[in-house]
Amino acid sequence: MYPPSPFGRLSAALTLAFASAWLVPTASAEVRTMIVTSDPQYPWTSKTDAKLPESDAQTQAESERLIEEQYRSIAAYRAARPDQQIPVFINGDLTAYGHGWQRAVMERMYRILGDNVHLGLGNHDYANNIREADGSGCYNNGCARDSINDLVRHVRNKRSTVAFDFADVSQGLFKKSYYGSLGYAVETPGLERVLNVQLNYHPTYTVSFDTTEKLRPAHYEIVSSLPWLDDLLDTHLSVPRYGTPADRAYDFAILHMHDPIEDAWELEGLPDREHIAAIFGGHLHARMGRYPNENGIPIFLSGSASQRTYLIVEHDTVAAVLRVYGVYRNDPERKQLLSVVPVPTS
């Protein structure tokens, strides 16, 4: 948990009083739930975080145990609430380096969670392994290529996908080209009036690289998602000219990404930022809870599998708030209220 607030006991008491006012849903409230996780980063452990020695075999076994423990705790929490559809978001660093054997383990882990699971890429999945001039990076850019292709299949197989910023651009018989930010929006079962948007590593990340696919040359051009996001919010959250807010398809948006701190300033400059209720991310394994960005869009970090932490988010549709709970030691039934955030209502 975070250390005590530097503003002293009075600030803490006021915060607790404010949160307590919205802690318990009213009798007529309809509460919708989602679970937000990040950084399974297989294979990675608490010793990896602390830079302590551990054999490869120990790291792999312990990482798999930690991820399985976390995902089984989430599956049990969902199963105990059969009247709810609870989406799960995994906001990046799915693997430590994007190798095929790492992605294969994670595919097996995802099956523990079942359906209504929404993935995003982090720097460890693609940005960190781009081939450099000095020979560093993954051979033939295969790790980035395959991590991206896994995500593309994941998104295109969803019935709930609203928009996807990625396109195959043919360059003739002997070369393939791909273009886009990989950002996507979903209408998740259980949160149908909320536009959930996955922006992967961070919105302004760009990279281009060449590779081969079955001996055929291929080029990937990953661009900033900010122009696409701006258009998405305007299209789906603007009030119709002769309508009311109720006429929109969605009430507000929630953004997901791996490293929300990297582009916090750019996101504040979006013309339609008032439609964004909160931003969820990871990247900093030991940090869970609200990131201190005073007067900005609320940012929440979800910890990591290695630290056995994640978030449970409840949308109270009557009080018009998000209640963000922290889960420690993978024990969701003992979740702790971290913050209460008003959602946009107009």
N, C-alpha and C positions, 0 to 999 in steps of 0.2 A: 504493500500500500504506500501511498505518498506520505512524506513526513508531514507533521502538523502544520497548519496554515501559518505563514509568517504574520498574518494580520491579527493573530491572537484569539483569545477565547470568545470575545464578543462577536467577531466575524464568524467564527465557527458556529456559535449559538444561533445567529441570524440565519445562516445557511441551513442549519438543521430545521429551524422553525419554518422556513420557506418550503423546504422539501417535504416536511411532514404534512403541510397543508394539502399536498397533492399525492401523498404516499398511498392512501387507500382509495381504490376506485369507488365511485358512488354506486348505489344499488342498480341504477339504470345504465351504467357505463358499459360500453362494448370495448373490450380490451383486445387488441391484436398484438401478436408477439413475433419477434424475429430474433435470431441468434447470430452474433457477429464474432468471428474468429479471425486469426491471422497467423502466419509464420509457423506452419507445421515443419517446413524447411527440412524435410528428410534428406540425409541424416544429420540431426543437430540435437544437442542435449544441453542441460544446465552447465555441464562442464565445458562444453564448447563455448557457451556464453562467457564463462569465467576464464577462458583460456587455460584450463587445467588439462593435464595429460590424460589421454584415454585412447585405447587402441581402436582401430577402425571397426573391428568386430563388436567391441563394447558400445561404440557410438551408434552403430546401426541397430543393434538389439535394443538399447535403451531408448533411442529415438522412436522406433516402431512401437515400443511399449507405451511411451508417453502419448503419442498420437492416438493409438487405439484406446487408451484410457479416456482421453478427452472426447473422442468421437462416440464412444459407448455411453459416456455421461450425457452427451447431447441427445443421443438416440433414446435413452431412457426418459429424459425430461420431456421429449416430444411424445413418446408412447404413453406417458402418464396423463396426457392431455389430448385424448382422442377426439374431442370436440373442436380442436383448433388445428388449423394448418399453419405450421411454423416454419418459415423459410430459414435457411442457413446460408450465411455469406462467409467465404474464406478469402480474405483480402491479401493475397499475395505471399510470395516466398513459399510456394507449394513444395519446392525442392531446394536443396543446397546448391545445385549447379545445373539442373536441367538434364542430367544424364538419363538415358533410357531406363536403366535399372532403378534409378530413383523415382522416375515417373511411374514405373510399373508398380512399385510398392504403394505409391499414393493412390493409384487407381483402385487397388484393393482396399485401402483405407476408406475411400469415398463410399464404397458399397455398404459400410457400416451405417452411414448416415441415411441411406436411401435416397428418395427423390426430393425435389424442391431445394436443391443445393446449387449455389451460384459462385463460380470461381473467378478469381482475378489473378493476374501475374504480378510478381514482384521483381526487384532487381536481380535476385539470385536465379530467377527462372530464365531471364534472357539478357538483361543489360550487362551483367557481370561476366558473361561468357562469350561476348562478341570477339571474334578473332582480330588481334591487333598486329601492327606491322612488326613488332618484336617477337611474334610467334606465340604470345600469350593468348588465352581464350580457347574455345572449343574448336577442334578440327572441323573445317568445312562449315563452320557456324551451325553445326548440326544440333547443338543443344538449344540455341535460340529458335532455330527453325522448327524443331519438333515440339518445343513448349508452346510456341505460337499456334502451330497446327492443331495441337491438342485442344487449345482454347477455342479455336475456330469451330472445331467439331462440336465442342461442348455448347457453344452459343447457338449454332445453327440447328442443333437437335432439340432446342427448347421450343415448346409451343407458346411459352410466355414471353418470348423476345419481342420487344416493341420496336427497337432500332439497333443496328449494328454498323459501326463505322469501319468497314473492311471490305475490300473488293479484290477479286481476281481480275487482273488486266492482262489479257493475252498479248504476247509480242511475237506472234508467228508460231510456226510449228515447232521451233527448236528452243524457245525460251518462254518462261512464265514470269510474270511480275505481279506483285501483291502491294496494295496501297491502303493505308488507313491508320487510325490511331488504336484500333482494337477496343475502343469504348463501346459499351452496349447498355441498353436499358431494358428492364424486365418489369412485367406486371405479375408479381409473384402471388401464387395462391396463398391466401391469408392476409395479404396486404394489397388488395386490388385497387384501392384508391390512392396508393402511394407509388410514385414513379421512382423505383430504385435504379441507380445508374452506377455501373462499374467502370472505373477509369484506369485500372491496372496500376503500373508502377507509380507514376504521377502524371498529371495532365499535360505538362509541357515537354515530357520526354520525347526525344526524336532520335532515330538511328536509321541508317540504311546499311544493308549488307548483301553480299552475294553468297550463293550456295549452289548445290545441285540436288535435284530430286529424281531419283532413278536415272541418273546420268544426264538428266536434262537441266541446263542452267536455269537458275531462278534468282530473282532479285526481290528483296523486301524493303519497302519504304514505310517506316513507322513515323507518323506525324503527330503533332500536338492535337489533343482532343478538345481544346478550348473552343475553336470555331464550331465544331460539331455539337458540343455541349450547349453553347449559346443558342444555336438553332433549335436543338431539342427542347430546351426549356421554354423558348418562345412558342414553339408549335403546340406543346402539350399542356402548358400551364398559364398561358395568357387568357384572360377573360374575353370571350367572344364580343365583338363590337356591340351587338344588341342583346347580349346575354348577361348572366350573373356568374359568380364563381362556381355555383353548383352545376353549371352547364359544361364545365371542363371535364375531361376524362379523368383527371387526377387532382387531388387537393394540394399536394406539395411533393417535393423531391427529397430524396436522401442520396447523398453521394458516397460511394465506396472507392477506396484506392489503397495502395500499399503504403505510400509515404506522403501523408497529407501535409506535412510541415514544409516540404520542398516548394509547394506552389500556393501556400496559404494567401499570399499577397495577391497573386493573379486571380484566384477564385473570388476574392473580395471585390474585384473590379468587374465581375460579370454583370451585365445589365439586368438580368433576372435573378440576382442573388437572393432577393427577398422571398423567392419561392423555395429556397433550400432550407430545410429544417436543421440538418446536421450533416457532418462529414465523419465517416468511420474509416479507420486505417489501422496499420500495425507498424512494422519496421523496427521499433524500439522494444525489444523483447521484454525488458524489465519494467516497462511503463504500461499501466492500465488505468484508464479513467480519462477525465477531461484534460485536454492539453490547454495550458494557460495562454489563450489568445484573446485578451480582453476586447470586447466590442466587435469581435469577428463572428463569422459563422461558427457555431459550436463544433469543436473537433474532439473526437473520442478515439483513444487507442485501445486495442483489445489484447495486448500482451502477446503471448505465444504458447505453443504446445510445450516448449522446453520449460516454461515457467508455470505451466498448468493453470493458465488464466484465459478467460474470454468474457464476452458481454452478453447479457440478455436485455433486449430493448422492448418495452411495452408501449404501444400507442393507445392512449385512452381517448376515444373518439368523442366523448362528452366533455371532458375537461380540456380537450385539445392540447395535450402535452405528450411528450415522450418521456418515459421513465427509464433511465439507463442504470442497469444493475451490473456489478462486477461479480464474477464467479472466481473463487480462489480454490486451489487444490482440486479443481475439476468437480466441485460439489455444488451443482446448480440449486439444490433445495435450500442451501444456506446463502443464497445470493444477497449482496449488500447494495442498497441504493446509493448510487454515486452522484446522480444529478437528475434534475427535472427541467426539461426544455420545452417552452411553448412552441407549437407548430404554427406555420402560416395558416391563416383562415380566410384570406381574401386575395 
